[in-house]
C-alpha cells in the first residue's frame, strides 16, 4: 500500500518541494561574469556615490551670497581664480568676490554653494558677471546623491541585473559573492524516443521537449545537462537517476510519470529507495508528476507530453530552482488580466493556459495559441504567462477576467 499522497493541490505540492531544498553554497565570481547571478551576501556601501560634491553643468562655481544684489540691470562681477575640468581636484578655495570656472562632473571647490550655467552669464578670461541671485545649493550635486556610505545597497537573494552591476562597479567591487547555480540533470525516458538527428522509424518520435525544457531551466538560472534517452525499463531509469544524482543538485525526468504499464518513474524511484513525496497534481496540463527525495536531493518526474511537462516545470520547477539558487522571492508573481480569446471547454480541474501578454485599449489580455494540446510544443511559442482557469469553470468568453502567473519577468 502506498504511503504517499496521490493527487495533491499545486500549493501543497510546492510546499513539500520547497521544504526539501535549501540555497546552495556561495562562490566568488568576477563582476563581468555576475549578470543574472544571485547575491549571497548583503552589499553595504563603503563610500558615497558620487564621492564628492560635483557640478552637473559647465558653468561657474561661486558663493550664493555674493550674488544677492544681482539683477538684469546691474550684474555682479566676480574674479575667476581657476578652471576645474572633470577629473581634477580644485587647487584653491573660492573666497568672497571670487568664482571658479567648472566643467560638468568636476569637484566643487571649498567655499562654493552654488553653480551658474555658462549660458546664464557674461564672462571674460578673468571675470564672470551674474544677472540674478543664486540660491545656496543651486546646481550642486551633493556627495552621496546616489548612494550614501554605510547604506545597504542590495540584499542577499537579489538577482544582479545591468543597473546593479553598474552600482557594484561604482562601489569598487571587482568580485562578488553569489550563490552557485543549481545543476540539473534532465533525463528523457521513453522507448519511443530517438535523438533529434535520427531518421524516424515507425512508432518513433524525436526527443524534442528536452531542448525546450533545458532552455527554460537555463532561463531560470539552472545549469542543465541532458542525459541519454532511457528506455521504459525501471532498472535503466533508476541507473540514469543514480548517475544524475552524482552530478546534479536536482534531477528531472520526462515521461513515465503516469499510470500505464510503461510508466516506470515510480518503480525506478522505489528501486533506489527514494522517498516519494507525492504523485499527481490537481492541475491540467501537468497532472502526471512524481516528486521524490533521493540521496538528499529532489527528483522531479515530469510528463512525457511537452506542454504538460513545461507547465509543471513552470509552476513547480521554477520556484524550486529559485530557492536552490538563493533568490529571496521564489514564488511566481501573478497579475489580473482578461482572456483575449474564448476558452470553449469546461474545466472540472484547475487548468493553466500558456500564452503571451498583449495590451488593447489600455487593458491587459492573455492571448493563447488557439491550437492547444498536451503533446504539442506550439502552444509554448512566445509563452510568458500561464493563465489560470479555476476548477469547476464553465466555458469562458473572451474578456473574462482571470489570474495569470508571470514566468520570466
VEXTORVO-790234 format. One record per residue (C-alpha): residue in three letters; x, y, z. Coordinates in steps of 0.5 Angstrom, whole numbers. Layout:
// VEXTORVO-790234
Ala	X	Y	Z .
...
//
This chain:
// VEXTORVO-790234
Unk	0	0	0 .
Unk	3	7	-2 .
Unk	4	12	4 .
Unk	5	18	0 .
Unk	-1	23	-2 .
Unk	-4	22	-9 .
Unk	-7	28	-13 .
Unk	-5	34	-9 .
Unk	-6	41	-10 .
Unk	-1	46	-13 .
Unk	0	50	-7 .
Unk	1	43	-3 .
Unk	6	40	-7 .
Unk	10	46	-8 .
Unk	10	47	0 .
Unk	13	40	0 .
Unk	18	41	-5 .
Unk	21	48	-2 .
Unk	21	44	5 .
Unk	26	39	2 .
Unk	31	44	-1 .
Unk	36	50	1 .
Unk	40	55	-2 .
Unk	47	52	-5 .
Unk	53	55	-2 .
Unk	56	61	-5 .
Unk	62	62	-9 .
Unk	66	69	-11 .
Unk	66	71	-19 .
Unk	69	77	-23 .
Unk	64	82	-23 .
Unk	64	81	-31 .
Unk	61	74	-30 .
Unk	56	76	-25 .
Unk	50	78	-29 .
Unk	44	74	-27 .
Unk	47	71	-21 .
Unk	44	72	-14 .
Unk	48	76	-9 .
Unk	50	71	-3 .
Unk	51	77	2 .
Unk	49	84	3 .
Unk	52	90	0 .
Unk	54	96	4 .
Unk	57	102	1 .
Unk	64	104	4 .
Unk	64	110	1 .
Unk	59	116	-2 .
Unk	57	116	-10 .
Unk	59	121	-12 .
Unk	65	121	-7 .
Unk	65	129	-8 .
Unk	60	135	-9 .
Unk	60	136	-16 .
Unk	58	140	-22 .
Unk	52	138	-26 .
Unk	54	143	-32 .
Unk	59	147	-35 .
Unk	59	154	-31 .
Unk	62	158	-25 .
Unk	62	156	-18 .
Unk	61	161	-13 .
Unk	58	164	-6 .
Unk	51	165	-7 .
Unk	51	171	-2 .
Unk	56	174	-7 .
Unk	50	175	-12 .
Unk	45	177	-7 .
Unk	45	184	-11 .
Unk	45	182	-18 .
Unk	40	184	-23 .
Unk	39	184	-30 .
Unk	40	192	-30 .
Unk	46	191	-25 .
Unk	50	185	-26 .
Unk	55	183	-20 .
Unk	62	181	-23 .
Unk	67	176	-20 .
Unk	74	175	-21 .
Unk	76	168	-24 .
Unk	81	164	-20 .
Unk	82	158	-23 .
Unk	79	153	-28 .
Unk	77	146	-26 .
Unk	76	140	-31 .
Unk	73	134	-29 .
Unk	78	129	-26 .
Unk	82	135	-23 .
Unk	82	137	-16 .
Unk	81	144	-14 .
Unk	87	148	-13 .
Unk	84	154	-9 .
Unk	78	155	-4 .
Unk	73	160	-7 .
Unk	73	167	-3 .
Unk	69	173	-3 .
Unk	68	176	-9 .
Unk	71	170	-13 .
Unk	69	165	-17 .
Unk	72	158	-21 .
Unk	70	156	-28 .
Unk	68	149	-27 .
Unk	66	143	-32 .
Unk	61	138	-32 .
Unk	63	133	-27 .
Unk	68	137	-24 .
Unk	69	137	-16 .
Unk	66	143	-13 .
Unk	72	147	-9 .
Unk	71	149	-2 .
Unk	67	155	0 .
Unk	62	154	-6 .
Unk	55	153	-5 .
Unk	52	155	-12 .
Unk	54	154	-19 .
Unk	51	158	-25 .
Unk	51	156	-32 .
Unk	55	159	-37 .
Unk	49	161	-42 .
Unk	47	165	-36 .
Unk	53	169	-35 .
Unk	58	174	-39 .
Unk	65	173	-38 .
Unk	72	174	-40 .
Unk	78	170	-38 .
Unk	79	174	-32 .
Unk	72	175	-29 .
Unk	64	173	-30 .
Unk	58	177	-29 .
Unk	52	174	-26 .
Unk	45	178	-27 .
Unk	40	174	-22 .
Unk	41	172	-15 .
Unk	43	165	-13 .
Unk	40	160	-8 .
Unk	45	156	-3 .
Unk	46	149	-6 .
Unk	43	151	-13 .
Unk	46	146	-18 .
Unk	51	143	-13 .
Unk	50	135	-14 .
Unk	52	133	-6 .
Unk	56	127	-5 .
Unk	52	121	-4 .
Unk	47	124	-8 .
Unk	46	116	-11 .
Unk	49	112	-5 .
Unk	50	114	2 .
Unk	56	111	5 .
Unk	54	106	10 .
Unk	47	104	7 .
Unk	45	97	5 .
Unk	45	98	-3 .
Unk	43	91	-4 .
Unk	40	85	0 .
Unk	43	78	-1 .
Unk	38	74	-5 .
Unk	38	80	-10 .
Unk	39	78	-18 .
Unk	44	82	-21 .
Unk	42	86	-27 .
Unk	45	91	-31 .
Unk	44	97	-27 .
Unk	46	93	-20 .
Unk	53	91	-24 .
Unk	54	98	-25 .
Unk	53	100	-18 .
Unk	57	95	-16 .
Unk	63	97	-20 .
Unk	62	104	-18 .
Unk	63	102	-11 .
Unk	69	99	-13 .
Unk	67	91	-13 .
Unk	72	87	-18 .
Unk	69	81	-15 .
Unk	62	79	-12 .
Unk	60	73	-7 .
Unk	54	70	-11 .
Unk	50	63	-10 .
Unk	52	57	-14 .
Unk	48	56	-20 .
Unk	44	50	-19 .
Unk	46	44	-23 .
Unk	40	40	-26 .
Unk	41	33	-30 .
Unk	35	32	-35 .
Unk	33	25	-37 .
Unk	29	24	-42 .
Unk	25	17	-42 .
Unk	21	13	-47 .
Unk	23	7	-52 .
Unk	19	11	-57 .
Unk	24	17	-57 .
Unk	30	18	-62 .
Unk	36	23	-62 .
Unk	34	29	-66 .
Unk	38	28	-71 .
Unk	36	21	-72 .
Unk	31	19	-78 .
Unk	24	17	-76 .
Unk	22	10	-76 .
Unk	15	7	-75 .
Unk	13	9	-68 .
Unk	18	13	-66 .
Unk	19	21	-65 .
Unk	25	25	-64 .
Unk	27	27	-57 .
Unk	25	35	-58 .
Unk	22	37	-51 .
Unk	28	37	-47 .
Unk	31	42	-51 .
Unk	25	47	-49 .
Unk	26	45	-42 .
Unk	33	45	-42 .
Unk	33	52	-45 .
Unk	27	54	-39 .
Unk	32	51	-34 .
Unk	38	56	-36 .
Unk	33	62	-36 .
Unk	31	60	-29 .
Unk	39	60	-27 .
Unk	40	53	-27 .
Unk	46	49	-31 .
Unk	42	44	-35 .
Unk	46	37	-37 .
Unk	41	33	-42 .
Unk	43	25	-41 .
Unk	42	20	-46 .
Unk	35	17	-47 .
Unk	33	12	-42 .
Unk	28	7	-45 .
Unk	22	4	-41 .
Unk	25	0	-36 .
Unk	25	1	-29 .
Unk	32	-1	-28 .
Unk	35	3	-33 .
Unk	31	9	-31 .
Unk	34	8	-24 .
Unk	41	8	-26 .
Unk	40	14	-30 .
Unk	37	18	-24 .
Unk	43	15	-20 .
Unk	48	18	-24 .
Unk	45	24	-25 .
Unk	45	25	-17 .
Unk	52	24	-17 .
Unk	53	30	-22 .
Unk	47	35	-20 .
Unk	43	38	-15 .
Unk	37	36	-17 .
Unk	34	31	-22 .
Unk	29	32	-27 .
Unk	26	26	-32 .
Unk	21	27	-37 .
Unk	16	21	-39 .
Unk	14	15	-34 .
Unk	10	19	-29 .
Unk	3	17	-31 .
Unk	-1	10	-30 .
Unk	1	6	-36 .
Unk	5	-1	-36 .
Unk	11	3	-39 .
Unk	10	9	-34 .
Unk	16	7	-29 .
Unk	18	13	-26 .
Unk	16	11	-19 .
Unk	18	4	-20 .
Unk	25	7	-21 .
Unk	25	11	-15 .
Unk	23	5	-11 .
Unk	29	1	-13 .
Unk	33	7	-11 .
Unk	30	7	-4 .
Unk	27	14	-5 .
Unk	22	18	-1 .
Unk	16	19	-6 .
Unk	13	26	-3 .
Unk	7	25	-8 .
Unk	4	23	-14 .
Unk	0	27	-19 .
Unk	-2	34	-19 .
Unk	-9	37	-19 .
Unk	-8	41	-25 .
Unk	-8	40	-32 .
Unk	-4	40	-36 .
Unk	2	37	-32 .
Unk	-2	32	-27 .
Unk	3	27	-29 .
Unk	8	29	-24 .
Unk	12	25	-19 .
Unk	16	28	-13 .
Unk	21	25	-9 .
Unk	28	26	-5 .
Unk	33	21	-6 .
Unk	40	22	-3 .
Unk	38	28	0 .
Unk	36	31	-7 .
Unk	30	33	-10 .
Unk	28	28	-16 .
Unk	22	31	-20 .
Unk	19	27	-26 .
Unk	15	31	-31 .
Unk	10	28	-36 .
Unk	13	26	-43 .
Unk	8	31	-46 .
Unk	12	37	-48 .
Unk	6	42	-46 .
Unk	5	38	-39 .
Unk	12	38	-38 .
Unk	13	45	-39 .
Unk	7	47	-35 .
Unk	9	43	-29 .
Unk	16	46	-29 .
Unk	14	53	-29 .
Unk	9	52	-23 .
Unk	14	48	-19 .
Unk	21	47	-22 .
Unk	22	55	-23 .
Unk	21	56	-15 .
Unk	25	50	-13 .
Unk	31	53	-18 .
Unk	30	60	-15 .
Unk	30	57	-8 .
Unk	36	53	-9 .
Unk	40	59	-13 .
Unk	39	63	-7 .
Unk	33	68	-9 .
Unk	29	72	-4 .
Unk	23	71	-8 .
Unk	22	65	-10 .
Unk	14	65	-12 .
Unk	12	67	-19 .
Unk	8	73	-19 .
Unk	1	74	-21 .
Unk	-3	79	-25 .
Unk	-10	80	-26 .
Unk	-12	81	-34 .
Unk	-17	78	-39 .
Unk	-18	73	-44 .
Unk	-16	75	-51 .
Unk	-20	69	-54 .
Unk	-26	65	-51 .
Unk	-24	58	-48 .
Unk	-29	53	-50 .
Unk	-28	48	-45 .
Unk	-31	46	-39 .
Unk	-25	46	-33 .
Unk	-27	41	-28 .
Unk	-20	41	-26 .
Unk	-16	47	-25 .
Unk	-13	49	-32 .
Unk	-7	53	-34 .
Unk	-6	56	-41 .
Unk	0	58	-44 .
Unk	0	65	-47 .
Unk	3	72	-48 .
Unk	1	79	-45 .
Unk	-2	84	-50 .
Unk	-5	91	-49 .
Unk	-11	93	-52 .
Unk	-14	100	-51 .
Unk	-10	100	-44 .
Unk	-13	94	-42 .
Unk	-8	87	-41 .
Unk	-10	81	-44 .
Unk	-8	74	-44 .
Unk	-7	71	-52 .
Unk	-6	64	-52 .
Unk	-5	60	-58 .
Unk	-12	57	-61 .
Unk	-9	50	-62 .
Unk	-8	47	-55 .
Unk	-5	40	-54 .
Unk	-1	37	-48 .
Unk	3	33	-53 .
Unk	4	40	-57 .
Unk	10	45	-57 .
Unk	7	50	-61 .
Unk	3	53	-55 .
Unk	9	55	-52 .
Unk	12	59	-57 .
Unk	13	66	-54 .
Unk	10	64	-48 .
Unk	11	69	-42 .
Unk	5	68	-38 .
Unk	0	62	-35 .
Unk	-7	64	-35 .
Unk	-11	60	-29 .
Unk	-18	57	-30 .
Unk	-21	56	-23 .
Unk	-23	48	-22 .
Unk	-31	48	-24 .
Unk	-31	53	-29 .
Unk	-36	53	-35 .
Unk	-33	55	-42 .
Unk	-31	62	-42 .
Unk	-32	68	-46 .
Unk	-27	73	-49 .
Unk	-26	79	-44 .
Unk	-27	74	-38 .
Unk	-22	76	-32 .
Unk	-17	71	-30 .
Unk	-11	71	-26 .
Unk	-4	69	-29 .
Unk	3	67	-27 .
Unk	9	71	-30 .
Unk	14	66	-32 .
Unk	20	70	-34 .
Unk	19	77	-31 .
//
